[in-house]
Amino acid sequence: MIAARRWARAADLLLGGRHFLTFDRIVFVCERLCARQVGNLLLSRLEGRLRTARPLSYPIALQLEPTVQCQLACPLCPRERVNAGSGDGLMSTTAYARLMAEIGPRLLAIAFWQWGEPLLHPELPEMVREASRRGILTLLSTNAQADPEACRLGDLFGAGLDMLIVSCDGVSPDVYRAFRAQGDVAAVRRFLPAAARLRDERGGGRPLINVRMIATRDSEFEIARVRAFARDAGADLFSIKSVSIYDSDDPAHPALPGDPALRSYQYRDAAAAAAYAAEPNRCLKPWAWPTLRHDGTLLLCECDHALAHPLGNVFAEGSFGRVWRGERAARLRRAFSRDGRIALEFCGRCRYKRDDAMRRTEVLRPAPWASPLPPLTGAG
């Protein structure tokens, strides 16, 4: 059955330019891919499996940070540590346009966020439109603290955004602020219904609105209430993500939820953490899905949040390919052996060796072009 499905999807890709891209355990249907997108996807997969140090392919997707600015001061977020020397913290749209001219024809997806709040970039709709017109799947995550009109949410939807993730980590003010410090859940309560109305006014069901809750010890008892809010406000999906502790792998950390089914594998208990650490890392991100920060710094992975191993600066050097295939990038890729084992410090802290960070994704309104994978079992 699995082999037959793979052959069918290979035929879809090669004959029809149709690809099924999985992100956060949601399968998106990418239609009418051009020859360069298909060719780059196939070559990237091959080079990733061969662990090619200097790939001829470009990445198939980007984690792209429009800005490092944020209204919040979340206690578990490392943003302040990576914010030094950021200037105004906004990605140059001129530099972004050059980037899209170089690699846009080959990309399949862009996730428009990293450490900042993307809606604070005043030209975000234009950035999304540039990607969408190239047939790139566009994804965005927001803390929903912005005013929908002031942040040009209607323009953003009109630009072709495919999925909007709305973070909501509790519906009671005290519960919400325990994780989203300096935030106001009332702003989320205004933002989400407004987003749903704009989606419905446009028709076509896009963007997919995904209410995302990060389960912690403080918030796990409000899961049912957040789900009800998401459903009543008109969201398409409700999802729960396990909390990541960026400076600790201690399964006894006080922020972790009491219910082990809400934790990713490495946080279950000491034995599970040890077993997880010993597993090989079959990661393909250094070949397929790197992170580009607002200032042009290119990272192999979003998990290098301490900026310990930057590949270089794409904007300063004037070429994505030059940095992507440079000596620093080649040296880091060589640290991934053929069996997937690694020799990079930030990979030792990886939260994604297993596809279990998304603990639950529930359909509230079906969308024909995106569907969640089956729920994870309690064992992850």
VOLODO-827620 format. One record per residue (C-alpha): x, y, z. Coordinates in Angstrom, 3 decimals, decimal comma. Layout:
! residues N
REC          x          y          z
REC          X          Y          Z
...
END
This chain:
! residues 380
REC          x          y          z
REC      0,000      0,000      0,000
REC      2,778      2,456      0,946
REC      4,781      1,580     -2,181
REC      1,716      2,042     -4,393
REC      1,038      5,448     -2,825
REC      4,642      6,514     -3,439
REC      4,477      5,489     -7,096
REC      1,181      7,332     -7,494
REC      2,638     10,491     -5,978
REC      5,759     10,211     -8,147
REC      3,502     10,047    -11,209
REC      1,546     13,062     -9,938
REC      4,785     15,021     -9,612
REC      6,401     14,046    -12,899
REC      3,331     14,027    -15,126
REC      1,110     16,634    -13,511
REC      3,414     18,927    -11,526
REC      1,497     18,035     -8,363
REC      3,284     17,598     -5,046
REC      2,104     16,779     -1,523
REC      4,166     18,870      0,898
REC      3,991     18,090      4,613
REC      4,460     20,873      7,149
REC      3,580     20,595     10,849
REC      1,829     17,295     10,070
REC     -0,456     18,998      7,558
REC     -0,302     17,755      3,960
REC     -0,671     20,595      1,450
REC     -1,437     19,939     -2,201
REC      0,898     22,029     -4,387
REC     -0,535     22,259     -7,900
REC      0,959     23,157    -11,281
REC      4,605     23,150    -10,299
REC      6,928     24,321    -13,041
REC      9,781     22,228    -14,435
REC     12,392     24,052    -12,342
REC     10,465     23,401     -9,135
REC     10,057     19,712     -9,944
REC     13,674     19,289    -11,014
REC     15,019     21,096     -7,956
REC     12,812     19,018     -5,636
REC     14,078     15,728     -7,084
REC     17,709     16,833     -7,052
REC     17,437     18,164     -3,484
REC     16,043     14,852     -2,262
REC     18,845     12,917     -3,940
REC     21,612     15,190     -2,653
REC     20,151     15,150      0,851
REC     20,203     11,379      0,948
REC     23,736     11,303     -0,435
REC     24,782     14,013      2,072
REC     26,337     16,086     -0,708
REC     28,516     18,798      0,831
REC     28,080     21,336     -1,987
REC     24,650     20,661     -3,500
REC     23,802     21,756     -6,997
REC     20,182     22,083     -5,917
REC     18,685     25,005     -4,057
REC     16,477     24,470     -0,996
REC     12,880     23,515     -1,670
REC     11,644     25,819      1,127
REC     12,760     28,592      3,460
REC     12,088     29,550      7,050
REC     12,246     33,314      6,479
REC     12,240     35,992      9,180
REC     10,629     39,249      7,959
REC     11,465     41,007     11,226
REC     12,884     40,349     14,665
REC     10,625     42,989     16,232
REC      7,991     41,711     18,647
REC      5,470     43,199     21,091
REC      5,946     40,370     23,611
REC      8,620     39,239     26,053
REC      7,810     35,539     26,347
REC      9,978     34,001     29,096
REC     10,878     30,857     27,093
REC     11,693     32,678     23,836
REC     15,380     33,312     22,967
REC     14,558     36,373     20,825
REC     16,352     38,848     23,087
REC     19,539     36,796     22,836
REC     19,505     36,898     19,018
REC     18,372     40,520     18,704
REC     21,664     42,304     19,381
REC     22,796     44,614     16,601
REC     19,642     44,140     14,548
REC     19,082     47,805     13,665
REC     15,410     48,314     12,859
REC     15,046     44,541     12,656
REC     13,261     44,564      9,267
REC     14,205     42,568      6,190
REC     14,930     44,853      3,249
REC     12,293     44,373      0,563
REC     14,876     45,251     -2,080
REC     17,118     42,448     -0,830
REC     14,101     40,156     -0,626
REC     13,229     40,874     -4,272
REC     16,785     39,945     -5,337
REC     16,504     36,752     -3,291
REC     13,234     35,802     -4,999
REC     14,700     36,495     -8,423
REC     17,512     34,029     -7,667
REC     15,799     31,180     -5,862
REC     12,070     31,897     -6,150
REC     11,613     29,890     -9,375
REC     12,705     26,732     -7,508
REC     11,035     27,146     -4,102
REC      7,918     25,263     -3,046
REC      7,197     26,968      0,296
REC      8,134     29,884      2,557
REC      7,306     29,988      6,272
REC      7,329     33,727      7,057
REC      8,465     33,766     10,689
REC     11,305     33,062     13,061
REC     11,887     35,068     16,252
REC      9,910     38,233     15,521
REC      6,245     39,016     14,863
REC      5,919     39,062     11,049
REC      2,846     41,332     10,969
REC      5,072     44,155     12,222
REC      6,770     44,304      8,812
REC      4,900     47,083      6,969
REC      5,461     45,521      3,530
REC      4,667     41,926      4,400
REC      1,714     41,703      1,948
REC      4,046     42,663     -0,909
REC      6,539     39,986      0,185
REC      3,820     37,337      0,279
REC      2,475     38,459     -3,105
REC      5,923     38,115     -4,681
REC      6,141     34,532     -3,427
REC      2,558     33,615     -4,300
REC      2,823     34,798     -7,880
REC      5,681     32,323     -8,305
REC      3,507     29,443     -7,140
REC      5,171     29,217     -3,706
REC      3,105     27,975     -0,759
REC      3,030     30,796      1,807
REC      2,685     30,167      5,542
REC      2,580     32,716      8,358
REC      2,468     32,528     12,154
REC      1,312     35,451     14,320
REC      0,835     36,228     17,984
REC     -2,382     38,054     16,931
REC     -1,610     41,146     18,990
REC     -1,808     43,481     15,985
REC     -4,915     45,356     14,912
REC     -6,227     43,579     11,743
REC     -6,705     46,833      9,849
REC     -3,440     48,454     10,914
REC     -1,403     45,392      9,903
REC     -3,155     45,230      6,494
REC     -4,565     41,776      7,075
REC     -6,985     42,151      4,155
REC     -4,084     43,006      1,824
REC     -2,161     40,026      3,159
REC     -5,040     37,666      2,361
REC     -5,419     39,291     -1,052
REC     -1,729     38,677     -1,696
REC     -2,396     34,928     -1,694
REC     -1,459     33,750      1,803
REC     -2,125     29,995      2,118
REC     -2,075     29,390      5,886
REC     -2,309     31,721      8,870
REC     -1,298     30,233     12,235
REC     -2,852     32,171     15,116
REC     -1,115     31,488     18,421
REC     -3,478     31,245     21,389
REC     -2,019     29,659     24,526
REC     -5,016     30,139     26,804
REC     -8,259     32,088     26,929
REC     -8,012     33,351     30,523
REC     -5,871     36,505     30,849
REC     -3,599     35,069     33,558
REC     -3,078     31,774     31,735
REC     -2,355     33,554     28,464
REC      0,145     36,000     30,003
REC      2,014     33,194     31,792
REC      3,377     32,159     28,384
REC      2,837     35,297     26,261
REC      4,289     37,898     28,600
REC      3,089     41,457     27,895
REC      0,385     40,029     25,635
REC     -3,383     40,483     25,856
REC     -5,748     37,610     25,063
REC     -8,449     40,188     24,296
REC     -6,425     41,157     21,213
REC     -6,520     37,523     20,035
REC    -10,262     37,430     20,655
REC    -10,650     40,422     18,316
REC     -8,126     39,271     15,724
REC     -9,324     35,728     15,036
REC    -12,989     36,470     14,182
REC    -11,848     39,387     12,021
REC     -9,464     37,071     10,146
REC    -12,231     34,511      9,618
REC    -14,560     37,191      8,242
REC    -11,910     38,417      5,812
REC    -11,284     34,849      4,641
REC    -14,995     34,261      4,060
REC    -15,447     37,574      2,237
REC    -12,696     36,607     -0,185
REC    -14,135     33,160     -0,843
REC    -12,138     30,107     -1,869
REC    -11,305     29,099      1,701
REC     -7,838     30,678      1,801
REC     -5,926     31,232      3,897
REC     -6,362     28,188      6,062
REC     -6,682     29,528      9,631
REC     -4,942     27,302     12,164
REC     -5,315     28,172     15,857
REC     -2,136     26,907     17,509
REC     -1,795     26,255     21,238
REC      1,517     25,441     22,930
REC      0,710     23,165     25,844
REC      2,462     23,994     29,127
REC      1,914     23,168     32,787
REC      0,017     26,458     33,147
REC     -2,228     26,069     30,097
REC     -2,976     22,370     29,571
REC     -6,212     22,549     31,556
REC     -7,571     25,172     29,101
REC     -7,196     23,081     25,941
REC    -10,949     22,453     25,588
REC    -11,706     26,147     26,045
REC     -9,147     27,225     23,422
REC    -10,534     24,639     21,005
REC    -14,074     25,935     21,558
REC    -12,910     29,510     20,961
REC    -11,185     28,462     17,722
REC    -14,285     26,635     16,481
REC    -16,707     29,412     17,382
REC    -14,498     32,113     15,852
REC    -14,391     30,315     12,483
REC    -10,920     28,698     12,423
REC    -10,273     25,791     10,055
REC     -7,878     23,877     12,300
REC     -7,034     23,582     15,969
REC     -3,561     22,281     16,780
REC     -1,496     21,623     19,883
REC      2,283     21,852     19,847
REC      4,638     20,589     22,521
REC      6,622     23,292     24,272
REC     10,333     23,571     23,455
REC     12,746     24,542     26,219
REC     15,617     26,061     24,281
REC     18,167     25,947     27,092
REC     17,204     22,667     28,752
REC     16,388     19,049     27,936
REC     15,290     18,276     31,509
REC     12,027     16,254     31,483
REC     11,324     17,679     34,958
REC     11,326     21,300     33,712
REC      8,428     23,164     35,394
REC      7,070     24,534     32,098
REC      6,341     21,067     30,705
REC      2,721     19,861     30,875
REC      1,834     17,139     33,348
REC      0,166     15,025     30,665
REC      2,975     13,092     28,895
REC      0,859     12,812     25,733
REC      1,305     16,606     25,332
REC      5,108     16,354     25,421
REC      7,386     15,505     22,528
REC      9,372     12,298     22,953
REC     12,574     13,665     24,494
REC     10,661     15,302     27,370
REC      8,714     12,224     28,522
REC     11,138     11,036     31,215
REC     14,872     10,484     31,746
REC     14,886      7,133     29,933
REC     13,009      8,535     26,920
REC     15,344     11,545     26,829
REC     18,417      9,270     26,797
REC     16,943      7,077     24,069
REC     16,075     10,137     22,006
REC     19,590     11,562     22,341
REC     21,069      8,270     21,093
REC     18,934      8,149     17,944
REC     20,496      9,055     14,588
REC     19,348     12,252     12,931
REC     17,999     11,678      9,416
REC     17,502     15,420      8,978
REC     17,336     16,881      5,458
REC     17,058     20,555      6,465
REC     20,670     21,397      5,512
REC     19,703     20,446      1,942
REC     16,040     21,346      1,821
REC     14,751     23,849      4,402
REC     17,278     26,337      5,872
REC     16,532     29,519      7,830
REC     17,137     33,037      6,521
REC     17,149     35,762      9,154
REC     15,910     39,305      8,556
REC     19,443     40,663      8,068
REC     20,427     38,038      5,473
REC     22,194     35,601      7,811
REC     21,679     32,076      6,521
REC     21,472     29,153      8,967
REC     21,300     25,450      8,217
REC     18,395     25,148     10,611
REC     16,069     27,186     12,810
REC     17,403     25,211     15,801
REC     20,683     27,157     15,614
REC     18,999     29,841     17,698
REC     22,306     30,890     19,281
REC     23,680     31,707     15,791
REC     26,625     29,422     16,528
REC     27,143     28,264     12,925
REC     26,037     30,922     10,394
REC     26,785     30,002      6,787
REC     27,292     33,635      5,804
REC     25,194     36,632      4,825
REC     23,210     36,253      1,617
REC     22,450     39,971      1,313
REC     25,999     41,145      2,022
REC     27,565     38,611     -0,351
REC     25,006     39,281     -3,063
REC     24,130     35,673     -3,818
REC     22,204     32,948     -2,034
REC     23,989     30,251     -4,027
REC     27,430     31,537     -3,059
REC     26,632     31,186      0,634
REC     24,575     27,980      0,224
REC     27,491     26,223     -1,485
REC     30,331     27,965      0,359
REC     33,012     26,364      2,470
REC     31,270     26,950      5,811
REC     28,102     25,289      4,526
REC     30,081     22,375      3,070
REC     31,970     21,871      6,335
REC     28,754     21,739      8,349
REC     27,074     19,334      5,942
REC     30,079     17,019      6,225
REC     29,331     16,800      9,946
REC     26,256     14,763      8,980
REC     27,526     11,262      8,309
REC     25,914      8,909      5,780
REC     24,032      7,065      8,536
REC     22,554     10,355      9,741
REC     24,658     10,762     12,864
REC     25,763     14,278     13,629
REC     28,616     16,319     15,032
REC     26,977     19,692     15,546
REC     26,167     21,124     18,958
REC     22,787     22,574     18,050
REC     21,773     19,286     16,410
REC     22,377     17,613     19,765
REC     19,523     19,767     21,083
REC     17,265     19,002     18,112
REC     13,555     18,856     18,936
REC     12,566     17,413     15,572
REC     14,372     14,110     15,087
REC     10,916     12,614     15,431
REC      7,877     14,145     13,775
REC      6,158     14,528     17,128
REC      6,363     18,222     18,020
REC      2,785     18,684     16,770
REC      0,851     16,652     19,294
REC     -2,616     17,146     17,809
REC     -4,200     18,723     14,735
REC     -7,984     18,696     14,444
REC    -10,088     19,730     11,460
REC    -12,798     22,250     12,351
REC    -13,674     23,125      8,734
REC    -12,455     20,813      5,931
REC    -10,238     22,222      3,166
REC     -9,757     20,144     -0,026
REC     -6,165     21,284     -0,534
REC     -4,812     20,602      2,976
REC     -5,413     17,758      5,440
REC     -3,764     16,740      8,743
REC     -1,947     13,447      9,133
REC     -3,497     10,909     11,542
REC     -3,178     11,810     15,245
REC     -0,073     10,699     17,104
REC     -0,414      7,957     19,651
REC      0,349      8,643     23,275
REC      3,797      7,103     22,776
REC      4,691      9,682     20,123
END
